[in-house]
Every structure is written in C-alpha cells, then in structure tokens.
Amino acid sequence: MEKKRMDEREERRLRKWREMIGVGGSDWKRYVRRKPNIVKRRIRKGIPDRMRSIVWQLISGSRDLLLMNPGVYEQLVIYETSASELDIIRDISRTFPSHVFYQQRHGPGQRSLYNVLKAYSVYDRKVGYVQGMGFLVGLFLLYMCEEDAFWLLVALMKGAVHAPMEGLYLEGMPLVQQYVFQFDHMMREYLPKLGEHFTQEMINPSMYGSQWFITVFSYSFPFHLVLRIWDVFLYEGVKIVFKMGLALLKYCHDDLVRLPFEKLIHALRNFPDDAMNPDKLLPMAYSFQVSKRLEELKHEYEKKNGKLA
C-alpha cells in the first residue's frame, strides 16, 4: 500500500515537471518567466532523476549552446589534438574510481570522459585541462551523452547563466582564492566559536574548502547529496556552495570545536554519514542569507588585491 502511494506521488511529481518543461523543453522559458518561485521551490526539492538530463541542460543554458553550434563537438573530438592528452589519460582512472561506469580501463565511461575533457582543452586553450574538471564531466556523463556534457561544461565555464567558473581553473586559480577568502570571513561571522578554534589550530580554509568550490562537492561527497546540490547550483549559482559549506560546519560544529589539528583535518574531509542527509542539510543551507555579504566581501577582496582602480 505504502509503495503504491509513493508511486502515485512520484507520478504526480513527474506530471508537474513535464508540464513545466513541455515537449523537448519548448515551454520551459515561458514557465520560468511566469512562475519563477514555483520553479525555484521544485528545484530545491530535487529534480526527478529521469528529468535531470533535460532540466540541467535547460537551466544551465547549455541546451541553447548545443543548438547554436551543430557539429562543433564532433570536430573537436575527431580532428583536433590537445597538449593535455597525456594529463587527461593519467587522471581518468582517478575520477570516481568506485563508480561502475568508470571502473573499466578504456571502457565506455573512461572513453567518454577522455573525449569531453580533450574537446574542452582544445575549445578553450587558455584553461586547457585541469584535474578537478574531470569530476564535473564525470557527473554529467551519468545523465547525458558526450556532446550534451561538453556544452554543459562550456556553459558553466563561460558563464552562460551565472558567474563563469573558468577562474577556478586558470593558472593560480584566482577565483578559488577569492571564494576561500569570502567563505572564511562568512564562517567567522556565522560561527565565531569555530572560527576562533580554526585560528588556534591553524586551519586555513583552503585546506578543506578549495575542493568544495573546484568540484562543487562532487569530489568526495555521496551521489545522493551531490545531485541535490547540483540541481540548485545550476539554477541559483555558486551561492549554494557557500551555504552548503556553512551548513556542514554548523551541523558538525560541536564536534569540530573539540578536535585538535590532525583530527580536525580528517573530520573536514570525512564528514559523518548523518551529515550527508540532503533533507536535513539543504534546509539548513537555505536558511543562510549570503548574497549581499558575498558582494561586499568580493569588493573587499578586490581592494585588498589591488584589482580596483
């Protein structure tokens, strides 16, 4: 009986989503314009798994890029060579090594991962290839074909909808440094006791936070949580990474403030299972209001680093 009720609820949910999207995404933009709050609320609840592929492409702007650039991906994969080919090959087996799709050496998963990363390194020679990118593409390929995954990466890197991500991967990782600066300040404002403890134990935010931004939590967090974070990230932008980071630290606050340096480093890289529940963690993340403060800290960071005239 319980299963029947759950199936019916899921069916209703899928109907609502199909109605929002329309055939092949035809109604999506109109629906978002008319009912942005409903769209936001439904995305925060989690996109139905079988809809993720199309919805991720629609909310990221990658669908438009794909339609405007027919044949470009194929050209990049087949006819171009990249200076990063050996680096990509070396790193592929380290990307989601425990996921069945990527385990087989030279299997379809690894081959697709190689193709998309190689194509991007040719498409954008300034960024080329950087290790963390494999985790993004690895996630996309679980839901879509190579060409779709490639354009989703382009949309994120170039900022089709939100702030471009490429600064996370450029030489010197300038955007990582900015985000870590912003996060550290916000963490100390929201969780002063923990901030003080981190100072005493000489814990620098880049020791644990860089990976969160570079891979949007896909590096070492469980898939069921990562997918929910990505649903929101693609729609609302990088704010969710800050909010999630704050929520994680708040959730584990009482344990973290008691730990010495070595144990603290371990704990910040291996959060307990109960902290990985999206239904507990995401509502906590949404309660943090960060937009205004992020903007102020960005200006502060640019001033400090002489980027403003």
KESEPA-663051 format. One record per atom (N, C-alpha, C): residue in three letters; x, z negated, y. Coordinates in pm, whole numbers, padded with zeros to 5 digits, always signed. Layout:
% residues N
ALAXZY
...
//
This chain:
% residues 309
MET+00083+00000-00121
MET+00000+00000+00000
MET+00087+00000+00127
GLU+00187-00091+00124
GLU+00279-00103+00238
GLU+00352+00028+00264
LYS+00397+00091+00154
LYS+00470+00218+00167
LYS+00379+00326+00228
LYS+00252+00327+00182
LYS+00156+00425+00234
LYS+00139+00408+00385
ARG+00129+00281+00428
ARG+00114+00254+00572
ARG+00235+00301+00650
MET+00354+00276+00593
MET+00478+00318+00660
MET+00487+00470+00669
ASP+00448+00538+00560
ASP+00450+00685+00560
ASP+00355+00741+00665
GLU+00240+00678+00676
GLU+00141+00725+00775
GLU+00193+00706+00917
ARG+00259+00591+00937
ARG+00314+00562+01070
ARG+00423+00664+01106
GLU+00508+00693+01006
GLU+00617+00790+01027
GLU+00559+00929+01057
GLU+00452+00963+00986
GLU+00387+01093+01006
GLU+00331+01103+01148
ARG+00270+00994+01196
ARG+00216+00992+01333
ARG+00329+01010+01435
ARG+00439+00942+01406
ARG+00555+00949+01495
ARG+00609+01092+01501
LEU+00620+01154+01385
LEU+00670+01292+01381
LEU+00577+01386+01457
ARG+00445+01363+01445
ARG+00348+01446+01517
ARG+00369+01437+01667
LYS+00390+01313+01715
LYS+00413+01293+01859
LYS+00537+01369+01905
TRP+00643+01361+01823
TRP+00766+01428+01860
TRP+00751+01580+01858
ARG+00679+01630+01759
ARG+00659+01776+01751
ARG+00582+01825+01874
GLU+00488+01744+01916
GLU+00408+01777+02033
GLU+00496+01781+02159
MET+00589+01687+02169
MET+00679+01685+02286
MET+00771+01807+02288
ILE+00819+01844+02171
ILE+00922+01949+02163
ILE+00862+02089+02172
GLY+00750+02110+02101
GLY+00693+02245+02096
GLY+00771+02331+01998
VAL+00732+02456+01982
VAL+00798+02545+01886
VAL+00939+02578+01935
GLY+01039+02539+01855
GLY+01179+02569+01890
GLY+01223+02512+02023
GLY+01157+02405+02068
GLY+01198+02340+02193
GLY+01127+02394+02317
SER+01025+02480+02295
SER+00961+02551+02409
SER+00888+02459+02508
ASP+00839+02343+02461
ASP+00763+02255+02552
ASP+00846+02140+02609
TRP+00969+02129+02563
TRP+01047+02009+02593
TRP+01065+01981+02742
LYS+01116+02079+02815
LYS+01148+02056+02958
LYS+01022+02019+03037
ARG+00914+02085+03005
ARG+00789+02057+03075
ARG+00743+01914+03045
TYR+00755+01874+02920
TYR+00711+01739+02881
TYR+00797+01632+02950
VAL+00928+01657+02955
VAL+01019+01560+03020
VAL+00985+01547+03168
ARG+00955+01660+03232
ARG+00918+01655+03375
ARG+00789+01577+03397
ARG+00692+01598+03309
ARG+00561+01535+03326
ARG+00561+01387+03285
LYS+00632+01354+03178
LYS+00623+01218+03125
LYS+00761+01159+03093
PRO+00848+01148+03194
PRO+00985+01101+03166
PRO+00990+00960+03104
ASN+00898+00873+03144
ASN+00903+00736+03091
ASN+00868+00729+02943
ILE+00775+00813+02903
ILE+00738+00817+02760
ILE+00856+00869+02678
VAL+00920+00974+02728
VAL+01035+01032+02658
VAL+01145+00927+02644
LYS+01176+00860+02753
LYS+01281+00758+02750
LYS+01248+00648+02650
ARG+01124+00601+02652
ARG+01083+00492+02562
ARG+01095+00536+02416
ARG+01051+00658+02387
ARG+01055+00706+02248
ARG+01199+00727+02200
ILE+01284+00776+02290
ILE+01424+00796+02252
ILE+01490+00661+02224
ARG+01460+00563+02306
ARG+01517+00429+02286
ARG+01471+00366+02154
LYS+01352+00404+02110
LYS+01302+00352+01980
LYS+01373+00421+01864
GLY+01438+00532+01892
GLY+01509+00608+01787
GLY+01439+00740+01760
ILE+01518+00847+01763
ILE+01464+00981+01734
ILE+01446+00992+01582
PRO+01333+01044+01534
PRO+01317+01060+01389
PRO+01432+01143+01332
ASP+01484+01101+01219
ASP+01606+01162+01165
ASP+01596+01313+01150
ARG+01481+01360+01102
ARG+01473+01506+01078
ARG+01457+01585+01207
MET+01437+01515+01320
MET+01426+01582+01450
MET+01558+01575+01528
ARG+01651+01497+01478
ARG+01771+01470+01559
ARG+01845+01595+01602
SER+01861+01688+01510
SER+01939+01808+01541
SER+01885+01878+01666
ILE+01757+01912+01663
ILE+01700+01987+01776
ILE+01693+01900+01902
VAL+01657+01773+01888
VAL+01643+01688+02007
VAL+01779+01664+02072
TRP+01882+01638+01994
TRP+02016+01619+02051
TRP+02058+01743+02131
GLN+02027+01860+02078
GLN+02065+01983+02149
GLN+01985+02002+02277
LEU+01859+01961+02273
LEU+01775+01976+02393
LEU+01816+01877+02502
ILE+01840+01751+02465
ILE+01866+01651+02569
ILE+02008+01660+02626
SER+02098+01723+02551
SER+02236+01734+02598
SER+02260+01859+02682
GLY+02164+01953+02676
GLY+02184+02081+02746
GLY+02260+02182+02662
SER+02296+02146+02538
SER+02378+02237+02457
SER+02299+02357+02407
ARG+02169+02338+02392
ARG+02083+02448+02345
ARG+02089+02565+02444
ASP+02085+02533+02573
ASP+02091+02638+02677
ASP+02226+02709+02672
LEU+02334+02632+02654
LEU+02468+02692+02649
LEU+02479+02789+02531
LEU+02426+02747+02418
LEU+02429+02830+02298
LEU+02358+02963+02323
LEU+02240+02955+02384
LEU+02160+03077+02408
LEU+02225+03169+02512
MET+02303+03109+02603
MET+02367+03191+02707
MET+02499+03253+02660
ASN+02549+03207+02545
ASN+02682+03254+02501
ASN+02680+03307+02358
PRO+02600+03408+02330
PRO+02593+03458+02191
PRO+02727+03515+02146
GLY+02766+03482+02023
GLY+02889+03540+01966
GLY+03018+03476+02010
VAL+03014+03387+02110
VAL+03139+03330+02163
VAL+03206+03239+02059
TYR+03127+03157+01992
TYR+03187+03064+01895
TYR+03259+03140+01783
GLU+03191+03242+01732
GLU+03248+03323+01622
GLU+03382+03384+01665
GLN+03384+03435+01785
GLN+03505+03496+01842
GLN+03621+03394+01842
LEU+03591+03271+01889
LEU+03694+03168+01899
LEU+03747+03128+01762
VAL+03658+03118+01664
VAL+03699+03073+01531
VAL+03779+03180+01459
ILE+03731+03303+01467
ILE+03791+03408+01383
ILE+03915+03472+01446
TYR+03908+03498+01576
TYR+04013+03583+01634
TYR+04120+03511+01715
GLU+04098+03386+01746
GLU+04195+03318+01833
GLU+04284+03223+01753
THR+04403+03196+01806
THR+04487+03093+01742
THR+04506+02980+01842
SER+04531+02862+01788
SER+04543+02744+01873
SER+04673+02672+01846
ALA+04732+02619+01953
ALA+04856+02542+01940
ALA+04832+02409+01867
SER+04705+02370+01854
SER+04673+02239+01795
SER+04641+02245+01647
GLU+04653+02362+01585
GLU+04604+02377+01447
GLU+04663+02275+01351
LEU+04793+02252+01359
LEU+04856+02157+01265
LEU+04811+02014+01290
ASP+04795+01978+01418
ASP+04747+01843+01450
ASP+04606+01822+01395
ILE+04523+01923+01408
ILE+04384+01913+01360
ILE+04385+01895+01207
ILE+04463+01977+01139
ILE+04470+01968+00992
ILE+04517+01829+00950
ARG+04616+01777+01021
ARG+04672+01644+00987
ARG+04566+01534+01001
ASP+04482+01546+01102
ASP+04386+01438+01131
ASP+04255+01447+01053
ILE+04225+01564+00999
ILE+04092+01585+00943
ILE+04056+01484+00833
SER+04151+01456+00744
SER+04119+01365+00633
SER+04101+01221+00681
ARG+04141+01193+00807
ARG+04123+01057+00861
ARG+03989+01041+00932
THR+03914+01147+00942
THR+03785+01141+01011
THR+03676+01108+00910
PHE+03613+00994+00926
PHE+03510+00947+00833
PHE+03553+00962+00686
PRO+03667+00903+00649
PRO+03718+00923+00513
PRO+03624+00872+00404
SER+03533+00780+00440
SER+03444+00727+00336
SER+03312+00804+00327
HIS+03293+00902+00415
HIS+03168+00979+00410
HIS+03182+01095+00311
VAL+03085+01105+00223
VAL+03093+01203+00113
VAL+03113+01347+00165
PHE+03056+01380+00281
PHE+03065+01516+00332
PHE+03209+01554+00370
TYR+03291+01453+00403
TYR+03428+01482+00449
TYR+03537+01442+00349
GLN+03497+01398+00230
GLN+03598+01347+00136
GLN+03678+01456+00068
GLN+03612+01564+00036
GLN+03679+01669-00043
GLN+03782+01745+00041
ARG+03904+01743-00006
ARG+04011+01812+00066
ARG+03979+01962+00070
HIS+03982+02019+00189
HIS+03948+02161+00211
HIS+03803+02192+00169
GLY+03720+02090+00153
GLY+03579+02112+00118
GLY+03502+02160+00240
PRO+03372+02188+00224
PRO+03294+02244+00336
PRO+03293+02155+00460
GLY+03288+02023+00442
GLY+03287+01931+00557
GLY+03415+01941+00637
GLN+03528+01932+00567
GLN+03657+01940+00636
GLN+03679+02077+00699
ARG+03631+02180+00632
ARG+03650+02315+00686
ARG+03570+02332+00816
SER+03444+02284+00816
SER+03362+02295+00937
SER+03422+02214+01052
LEU+03471+02097+01019
LEU+03532+02011+01120
LEU+03653+02081+01182
TYR+03735+02140+01098
TYR+03852+02214+01146
TYR+03809+02328+01238
ASN+03711+02407+01194
ASN+03669+02524+01272
ASN+03622+02486+01412
VAL+03538+02382+01420
VAL+03482+02344+01551
VAL+03593+02289+01642
LEU+03679+02206+01588
LEU+03786+02148+01671
LEU+03886+02255+01715
LYS+03915+02347+01625
LYS+04007+02456+01660
LYS+03945+02543+01769
ALA+03815+02575+01751
ALA+03746+02660+01850
ALA+03748+02592+01987
TYR+03726+02461+01990
TYR+03724+02393+02120
TYR+03864+02392+02183
SER+03965+02373+02100
SER+04101+02368+02156
SER+04142+02501+02217
VAL+04080+02609+02172
VAL+04106+02741+02231
VAL+04018+02761+02356
TYR+03892+02720+02343
TYR+03795+02735+02452
TYR+03841+02661+02578
ASP+03899+02542+02558
ASP+03940+02459+02671
ASP+04085+02416+02651
ARG+04176+02505+02691
ARG+04318+02478+02662
ARG+04374+02361+02742
LYS+04306+02326+02851
LYS+04351+02211+02931
LYS+04337+02080+02851
VAL+04228+02067+02781
VAL+04206+01950+02697
VAL+04269+01972+02560
GLY+04252+02092+02506
GLY+04307+02122+02374
GLY+04238+02038+02268
TYR+04320+01968+02191
TYR+04264+01881+02086
TYR+04325+01741+02100
VAL+04239+01640+02094
VAL+04283+01500+02095
VAL+04211+01430+01981
GLN+04282+01339+01915
GLN+04234+01278+01792
GLN+04088+01228+01793
GLY+04048+01155+01894
GLY+03913+01096+01894
GLY+03800+01196+01888
MET+03828+01322+01927
MET+03724+01424+01929
MET+03666+01452+01790
GLY+03747+01431+01689
GLY+03703+01457+01551
GLY+03584+01372+01512
PHE+03578+01249+01567
PHE+03467+01160+01532
PHE+03335+01207+01593
LEU+03344+01266+01711
LEU+03223+01321+01773
LEU+03173+01439+01691
VAL+03263+01533+01665
VAL+03224+01654+01592
VAL+03179+01618+01451
GLY+03248+01522+01389
GLY+03210+01479+01254
GLY+03068+01429+01250
LEU+03027+01361+01354
LEU+02890+01310+01363
LEU+02791+01426+01381
PHE+02824+01519+01471
PHE+02734+01632+01499
PHE+02709+01716+01373
LEU+02818+01739+01296
LEU+02808+01828+01180
LEU+02720+01772+01068
LEU+02690+01644+01074
LEU+02598+01587+00975
LEU+02455+01630+01005
TYR+02433+01681+01128
TYR+02297+01717+01170
TYR+02279+01863+01207
MET+02389+01936+01222
MET+02372+02075+01270
MET+02485+02164+01221
CYS+02466+02294+01238
CYS+02568+02390+01194
CYS+02686+02389+01292
GLU+02792+02457+01254
GLU+02916+02458+01334
GLU+02893+02503+01478
GLU+02822+02613+01493
GLU+02803+02670+01627
GLU+02727+02572+01717
ASP+02623+02509+01663
ASP+02547+02410+01741
ASP+02634+02291+01777
ALA+02715+02246+01680
ALA+02804+02131+01704
ALA+02907+02164+01813
PHE+02958+02287+01810
PHE+03056+02330+01910
PHE+02997+02323+02050
TRP+02875+02379+02067
TRP+02816+02381+02202
TRP+02774+02241+02248
LEU+02743+02154+02153
LEU+02714+02015+02190
LEU+02841+01949+02245
LEU+02953+01977+02181
LEU+03082+01924+02230
LEU+03112+01979+02370
VAL+03091+02108+02389
VAL+03114+02170+02521
VAL+03024+02104+02626
ALA+02896+02086+02592
ALA+02800+02027+02688
ALA+02846+01889+02732
LEU+02898+01811+02638
LEU+02943+01675+02672
LEU+03072+01677+02752
MET+03167+01757+02708
MET+03297+01762+02775
MET+03285+01813+02918
LYS+03201+01914+02936
LYS+03191+01978+03067
LYS+03080+01918+03155
GLY+03003+01827+03098
GLY+02902+01758+03179
GLY+02780+01843+03209
ALA+02721+01904+03105
ALA+02602+01987+03126
ALA+02487+01905+03186
VAL+02475+01779+03145
VAL+02367+01694+03195
VAL+02420+01568+03263
HIS+02518+01504+03200
HIS+02573+01380+03255
HIS+02717+01399+03300
ALA+02783+01289+03339
ALA+02923+01299+03383
ALA+03008+01359+03271
PRO+03098+01453+03303
PRO+03181+01515+03199
PRO+03265+01412+03124
MET+03282+01435+02994
MET+03362+01343+02912
MET+03509+01384+02904
GLU+03543+01501+02955
GLU+03678+01552+02928
GLU+03789+01459+02980
GLY+03758+01381+03085
GLY+03858+01288+03138
GLY+03900+01181+03039
LEU+03821+01163+02933
LEU+03859+01068+02828
LEU+03973+01123+02745
TYR+03989+01255+02746
TYR+04084+01320+02654
TYR+04198+01391+02724
LEU+04191+01401+02857
LEU+04300+01466+02929
LEU+04426+01379+02922
GLU+04539+01438+02953
GLU+04664+01363+02948
GLU+04656+01236+03033
GLY+04699+01126+02976
GLY+04693+00999+03048
GLY+04557+00932+03040
MET+04461+01003+02980
MET+04325+00951+02961
MET+04270+00881+03086
PRO+04263+00952+03198
PRO+04225+00888+03325
PRO+04088+00820+03322
LEU+03994+00882+03252
LEU+03859+00827+03250
LEU+03851+00699+03165
VAL+03931+00694+03060
VAL+03936+00571+02977
VAL+03982+00455+03065
GLN+04084+00480+03145
GLN+04136+00373+03230
GLN+04031+00326+03330
GLN+03958+00420+03387
GLN+03852+00383+03482
GLN+03743+00302+03414
TYR+03698+00349+03297
TYR+03589+00280+03226
TYR+03631+00139+03184
VAL+03754+00126+03137
VAL+03803-00005+03093
VAL+03810-00102+03211
PHE+03853-00051+03326
PHE+03856-00131+03449
PHE+03715-00179+03484
GLN+03619-00087+03481
GLN+03480-00122+03514
GLN+03424-00222+03413
PHE+03452-00196+03287
PHE+03395-00284+03183
PHE+03452-00425+03194
ASP+03581-00434+03218
ASP+03645-00566+03226
ASP+03583-00649+03339
HIS+03563-00585+03454
HIS+03503-00657+03567
HIS+03360-00702+03535
MET+03284-00614+03474
MET+03145-00648+03443
MET+03136-00757+03337
MET+03224-00748+03238
MET+03226-00850+03133
MET+03253-00988+03194
ARG+03346-00993+03290
ARG+03381-01122+03353
ARG+03266-01173+03441
GLU+03190-01082+03497
GLU+03076-01124+03580
GLU+02960-01174+03494
TYR+02933-01103+03385
TYR+02820-01141+03298
TYR+02855-01254+03201
LEU+02981-01255+03154
LEU+03022-01352+03053
LEU+03150-01423+03098
PRO+03141-01503+03207
PRO+03261-01561+03268
PRO+03345-01648+03173
LYS+03276-01721+03086
LYS+03348-01809+02994
LYS+03436-01728+02898
LEU+03379-01619+02850
LEU+03453-01531+02758
LEU+03566-01462+02834
GLY+03539-01419+02957
GLY+03641-01354+03040
GLY+03761-01446+03058
GLU+03734-01571+03083
GLU+03841-01670+03102
GLU+03922-01689+02972
HIS+03850-01695+02861
HIS+03916-01710+02731
HIS+04005-01589+02701
PHE+03955-01469+02732
PHE+04034-01347+02712
PHE+04163-01352+02796
THR+04151-01403+02918
THR+04270-01414+03005
THR+04371-01509+02942
GLN+04323-01624+02897
GLN+04412-01724+02835
GLN+04482-01668+02712
GLU+04407-01592+02633
GLU+04463-01537+02508
GLU+04530-01401+02530
MET+04536-01360+02657
MET+04599-01232+02694
MET+04538-01112+02621
ILE+04406-01112+02618
ILE+04333-00999+02560
ILE+04298-00903+02672
ASN+04351-00783+02658
ASN+04329-00679+02758
ASN+04213-00591+02710
PRO+04121-00550+02797
PRO+04005-00474+02749
PRO+04039-00345+02677
SER+04156-00285+02710
SER+04191-00160+02642
SER+04223-00184+02494
MET+04252-00310+02458
MET+04283-00340+02317
MET+04161-00320+02227
TYR+04042-00338+02283
TYR+03923-00324+02199
TYR+03823-00222+02255
GLY+03823-00201+02388
GLY+03718-00119+02449
GLY+03745+00030+02453
SER+03873+00070+02452
SER+03905+00214+02466
SER+03833+00297+02360
GLN+03841+00248+02237
GLN+03782+00320+02123
GLN+03630+00338+02140
TRP+03566+00237+02201
TRP+03421+00247+02223
TRP+03389+00368+02309
PHE+03467+00386+02415
PHE+03441+00497+02508
PHE+03485+00631+02451
ILE+03602+00633+02388
ILE+03657+00761+02339
ILE+03569+00821+02229
THR+03511+00736+02144
THR+03430+00791+02033
THR+03282+00751+02042
VAL+03243+00688+02152
VAL+03106+00638+02170
VAL+03062+00563+02042
PHE+03143+00467+02003
PHE+03117+00376+01891
PHE+03120+00442+01753
SER+03147+00574+01746
SER+03138+00638+01614
SER+03259+00612+01526
TYR+03365+00555+01582
TYR+03489+00536+01505
TYR+03473+00435+01392
SER+03417+00318+01421
SER+03416+00216+01315
SER+03285+00140+01302
PHE+03181+00190+01366
PHE+03052+00122+01358
PHE+02964+00188+01251
PRO+02871+00113+01191
PRO+02788+00172+01086
PRO+02696+00283+01140
PHE+02674+00384+01057
PHE+02599+00502+01099
PHE+02461+00469+01154
HIS+02389+00375+01091
HIS+02252+00348+01135
HIS+02250+00300+01280
LEU+02357+00232+01323
LEU+02367+00186+01462
LEU+02419+00298+01552
VAL+02520+00369+01504
VAL+02581+00478+01582
VAL+02476+00583+01621
LEU+02390+00618+01528
LEU+02289+00721+01555
LEU+02194+00677+01666
ARG+02154+00552+01662
ARG+02063+00500+01765
ARG+02133+00496+01901
ILE+02261+00461+01902
ILE+02336+00461+02029
ILE+02346+00604+02082
TRP+02375+00699+01994
TRP+02390+00839+02037
TRP+02259+00898+02087
ASP+02147+00858+02028
ASP+02018+00905+02080
ASP+02009+00874+02230
VAL+02044+00750+02263
VAL+02032+00704+02402
VAL+02145+00762+02488
PHE+02265+00767+02433
PHE+02380+00818+02507
PHE+02356+00962+02554
LEU+02304+01046+02466
LEU+02283+01186+02502
LEU+02176+01200+02610
TYR+02082+01107+02614
TYR+01974+01116+02712
TYR+02007+01044+02842
GLU+02073+00927+02832
GLU+02093+00843+02951
GLU+02238+00839+03000
GLY+02331+00890+02921
GLY+02470+00894+02965
GLY+02550+00770+02927
VAL+02670+00760+02984
VAL+02771+00661+02943
VAL+02730+00516+02969
LYS+02629+00495+03052
LYS+02582+00358+03080
LYS+02558+00279+02952
ILE+02506+00348+02849
ILE+02471+00277+02726
ILE+02596+00221+02657
VAL+02711+00285+02677
VAL+02834+00233+02615
VAL+02871+00099+02680
PHE+02859+00091+02813
PHE+02884-00035+02883
PHE+02784-00142+02838
LYS+02657-00104+02834
LYS+02552-00200+02797
LYS+02572-00251+02654
MET+02606-00159+02563
MET+02627-00198+02424
MET+02746-00291+02411
GLY+02854-00258+02484
GLY+02974-00344+02480
GLY+02941-00485+02526
LEU+02867-00494+02635
LEU+02827-00626+02688
LEU+02736-00698+02589
ALA+02643-00626+02528
ALA+02551-00687+02431
ALA+02626-00741+02309
LEU+02723-00663+02262
LEU+02804-00706+02146
LEU+02878-00836+02176
LEU+02943-00839+02292
LEU+03020-00958+02330
LEU+02929-01077+02353
LYS+02812-01051+02409
LYS+02718-01161+02432
LYS+02665-01214+02299
TYR+02635-01122+02208
TYR+02580-01161+02077
TYR+02680-01250+02001
CYS+02810-01216+02011
CYS+02912-01290+01936
CYS+02984-01393+02022
HIS+02934-01414+02143
HIS+03001-01497+02244
HIS+03052-01631+02190
ASP+02964-01707+02127
ASP+03001-01843+02088
ASP+03112-01847+01984
ASP+03119-01745+01900
ASP+03230-01738+01803
ASP+03358-01694+01873
LEU+03346-01593+01958
LEU+03465-01535+02022
LEU+03538-01636+02111
VAL+03465-01720+02184
VAL+03532-01813+02277
VAL+03615-01919+02205
ARG+03598-01929+02074
ARG+03673-02031+01999
ARG+03796-01976+01929
LEU+03813-01843+01930
LEU+03919-01784+01847
LEU+04050-01766+01921
PRO+04164-01789+01852
PRO+04296-01760+01910
PRO+04326-01609+01901
PHE+04431-01565+01967
PHE+04464-01423+01985
PHE+04447-01336+01860
GLU+04521-01367+01750
GLU+04517-01278+01631
GLU+04376-01264+01576
LYS+04307-01378+01566
LYS+04171-01375+01510
LYS+04074-01304+01605
LEU+04103-01316+01733
LEU+04019-01252+01834
LEU+04031-01100+01823
ILE+04153-01051+01811
ILE+04176-00907+01796
ILE+04101-00856+01672
HIS+04112-00930+01563
HIS+04045-00890+01439
HIS+03893-00887+01459
ALA+03840-00993+01522
ALA+03695-01005+01541
ALA+03641-00894+01632
LEU+03721-00853+01732
LEU+03676-00749+01825
LEU+03679-00610+01763
ARG+03746-00600+01649
ARG+03749-00471+01579
ARG+03661-00472+01454
ASN+03617-00591+01415
ASN+03535-00604+01294
ASN+03419-00699+01321
PHE+03316-00647+01383
PHE+03202-00732+01417
PHE+03122-00766+01291
PRO+03059-00885+01288
PRO+02983-00923+01167
PRO+02861-00833+01146
ASP+02817-00825+01020
ASP+02703-00738+00985
ASP+02578-00767+01067
ASP+02551-00896+01091
ASP+02427-00927+01162
ASP+02430-00880+01307
ALA+02551-00852+01359
ALA+02563-00799+01496
ALA+02539-00648+01500
MET+02527-00588+01383
MET+02515-00442+01375
MET+02371-00396+01359
ASN+02277-00484+01387
ASN+02135-00450+01373
ASN+02084-00387+01503
PRO+02052-00257+01500
PRO+02011-00190+01626
PRO+01888-00253+01690
ASP+01797-00306+01607
ASP+01674-00363+01664
ASP+01699-00495+01736
LYS+01810-00559+01706
LYS+01848-00681+01780
LYS+01936-00645+01899
LEU+02032-00557+01872
LEU+02137-00530+01969
LEU+02091-00441+02085
LEU+02014-00337+02054
LEU+01975-00243+02160
LEU+01885-00306+02266
PRO+01782-00385+02229
PRO+01703-00450+02334
PRO+01789-00540+02423
MET+01890-00604+02363
MET+01982-00687+02441
MET+02062-00599+02537
ALA+02104-00483+02488
ALA+02180-00389+02572
ALA+02096-00340+02689
TYR+01968-00308+02663
TYR+01881-00257+02770
TYR+01857-00360+02879
SER+01874-00487+02846
SER+01848-00591+02947
SER+01956-00597+03055
PHE+02072-00538+03029
PHE+02178-00536+03131
PHE+02153-00422+03230
GLN+02149-00456+03358
GLN+02134-00354+03462
GLN+02274-00321+03515
VAL+02321-00201+03491
VAL+02461-00173+03523
VAL+02485-00063+03625
SER+02385+00022+03651
SER+02411+00145+03730
SER+02475+00118+03865
LYS+02416+00028+03942
LYS+02464+00003+04079
LYS+02607-00054+04074
ARG+02628-00149+03986
ARG+02760-00214+03976
ARG+02867-00114+03929
LEU+02830-00025+03838
LEU+02925+00076+03790
LEU+02972+00164+03905
GLU+02879+00200+03991
GLU+02911+00284+04106
GLU+03008+00212+04199
GLU+02979+00084+04227
GLU+03067+00005+04316
GLU+03207-00008+04256
LEU+03212-00035+04127
LEU+03343-00054+04061
LEU+03420+00077+04052
LYS+03349+00187+04044
LYS+03416+00318+04043
LYS+03488+00340+04175
HIS+03419+00309+04286
HIS+03482+00324+04419
HIS+03602+00230+04432
GLU+03584+00109+04382
GLU+03693+00011+04388
GLU+03815+00060+04311
TYR+03788+00118+04194
TYR+03897+00170+04109
TYR+03967+00285+04178
GLU+03890+00375+04240
GLU+03949+00492+04307
GLU+04031+00449+04428
LYS+03981+00349+04500
LYS+04055+00299+04615
LYS+04188+00238+04572
LYS+04178+00157+04467
LYS+04295+00088+04413
LYS+04401+00189+04364
ASN+04353+00301+04313
ASN+04446+00401+04259
ASN+04472+00515+04356
GLY+04434+00494+04481
GLY+04465+00592+04585
GLY+04398+00726+04569
LYS+04276+00726+04508
LYS+04211+00856+04487
LYS+04121+00894+04604
LEU+04092+00796+04690
LEU+04008+00829+04804
LEU+04095+00846+04928
ALA+04066+00947+05004
ALA+04147+00972+05125
ALA+04121+00863+05227
//
